[in-house]
Amino acid sequence: MGIQKDFKAQFWSFDIIFAIVIFSVALTILTFTWFNISNQLAISYVGSGALLGLQTQALATSLLSTGSPPNWQSAVSLGGAATWAQVSVGLGSSQDKMSISARKLYTFIAMAAQNYSATKQLLGIGYNYYITITGGPYNIAIGENPTTFHALNTYIVTSGSNIGGTPVIVRTMLWSNKPIAVG
């Protein structure tokens, strides 16, 4: 007869330490992956709407600045959009920062009428825009009207200014006719 050894439920401390290490590593990787995916989904869902709002506020602020160079309307050739890349559009008057320059305004209107897509790039926005200036004798609309194109998402910033001493309301709208979703 052979010698029979009894090994009943024996384990060594090395086995338990090794199991805890493997379990901890697996749990850490799972937790890191879960939070990473969760954050990416949250950013992509909230990011689209937040980006629309941030771009609208930035555009409204930059429109009431003087632009660069301060007399950019003189440097722009309406015959071609190639000269537009060298300017930063701002409708503010060089003399009075709270006032809109009529020359800059009409130059920008002509630019938007000639090449709307190029003005979107010039303004640094990824959405469609529609700017209205109303008050006194002024009833000006620049860009594409969101109601005409069945906009699904619109963000509006309203500002006050004046043109030649006449108070006006400037409404800057960015809009999209695509749903904002996780993507």
Protein Blocks (a to p, Z undefined) as FASTA:
>chain_A
ZZddddehiacfklmmmmmmmmmmmmmmmmmmmmmmmmmmmmmmmmmmmmmmmmmmmmmm
mmmmnbjafklmmmpcfkbcklmmmpccdfbdfklmmbccfklmmmmmmmmmmmmmlmmm
mnopabdcddddeehjbccdedjdfklnopabdcdddddddeehiacddddddddfbdcd
dZZ
